[in-house]
Amino acid sequence: MNGKFALATLVGVWLAISGCGLDFDSIVTPTPEKIRLLEESAQLKIPTSSTPLLWRESHGIDMAIWLKMKIPAADLASFFAASPINPKELSSSDSSRIDDFRGFFAAPPKKYRAGQYKLPQAQCLNVLIDEDDPAEKIVYLMWHET
């Protein structure tokens, strides 16, 4: 009986871990359909001037979507205006947000702003803005269910 219990426990732990967001799709170039999915899920509008660079999804117990994109610095304010992101609430010392985007950069940005926004229906939007380049900003978004 102990062997069966141990095996059942091990299988249960494995299922719990594998169902909690560790079943990532590969990091890929986003399609227009994927961008629309993020816009609808995160209640934002991606500027047409942006360049979507990388995309990843997780379909565990809770769904998660990541996007890395370039936005001209001049268009960042209009992006904020069409999103739940309040730039005044972004922090330049929130290093926990950097961990949300590991795999999207070789080294974390030196100058950044980051934050997390609660959305309706137990959803969140995590944001990291790489401000190393004054002309173009790299924006990392992670929408997820909680």
Residue pairs with C-beta under 8 A, 6 or more apart in sequence:
18 60
19 60
19 61
20 60
20 61
20 62
21 58
21 60
21 61
21 62
21 64
21 144
22 58
22 60
23 58
23 59
23 60
24 56
24 57
24 58
25 56
25 57
25 58
25 59
26 56
27 54
27 55
27 56
27 103
27 104
28 54
28 55
28 56
29 52
29 53
29 54
29 55
30 52
30 53
30 54
30 55
30 67
31 55
34 55
34 57
34 65
34 67
35 46
35 52
35 67
37 65
38 44
38 46
38 65
38 67
38 141
38 143
39 45
39 46
41 65
41 123
41 143
42 65
42 83
42 84
42 119
42 123
42 125
42 141
42 143
43 83
43 84
43 119
44 79
44 82
44 83
44 84
44 85
44 125
44 141
45 79
45 82
45 83
46 52
46 67
46 69
46 79
47 71
47 75
47 78
47 79
47 82
49 71
49 72
49 75
50 69
50 70
50 71
50 72
50 75
50 79
50 139
51 69
51 70
52 67
52 68
52 69
53 68
53 69
53 70
53 138
54 66
54 67
54 68
54 104
55 65
55 66
55 67
55 68
56 65
56 66
56 103
57 63
57 64
57 65
57 66
58 64
58 65
58 144
62 144
62 145
62 146
63 144
63 145
64 142
64 143
64 144
64 145
65 141
65 142
65 143
65 144
66 100
66 101
66 104
66 140
66 141
66 142
67 139
67 140
67 141
67 142
68 101
68 104
68 138
68 139
68 140
69 138
69 139
69 141
70 136
70 137
70 138
70 139
71 79
71 136
71 137
71 139
72 135
72 136
72 137
73 134
73 135
73 136
73 137
76 87
76 129
76 137
76 139
77 87
79 85
79 139
80 86
80 87
83 125
84 117
84 119
84 125
85 115
85 117
85 125
85 127
86 115
86 117
87 113
89 115
90 113
90 114
90 115
90 127
90 129
91 113
91 114
91 115
92 111
92 112
92 113
92 114
94 114
94 115
97 114
97 115
97 116
97 126
97 127
97 128
98 108
98 112
98 114
98 128
100 126
100 128
100 140
100 142
101 128
101 140
101 142
104 140
105 130
109 128
109 130
109 131
109 132
109 138
110 132
111 130
111 131
111 132
112 128
112 129
112 130
112 131
112 132
113 127
113 128
113 129
113 131
114 126
114 127
114 128
114 129
115 126
115 127
116 124
116 125
116 126
116 127
117 124
117 125
117 126
117 127
118 124
119 125
119 143
122 145
122 146
123 143
123 144
123 145
123 146
124 143
124 144
124 146
125 141
125 142
125 143
126 141
126 142
126 143
126 144
127 139
127 140
127 141
127 142
128 139
128 140
129 137
129 138
129 139
129 140
130 137
130 138
130 139
130 140
131 137
132 138
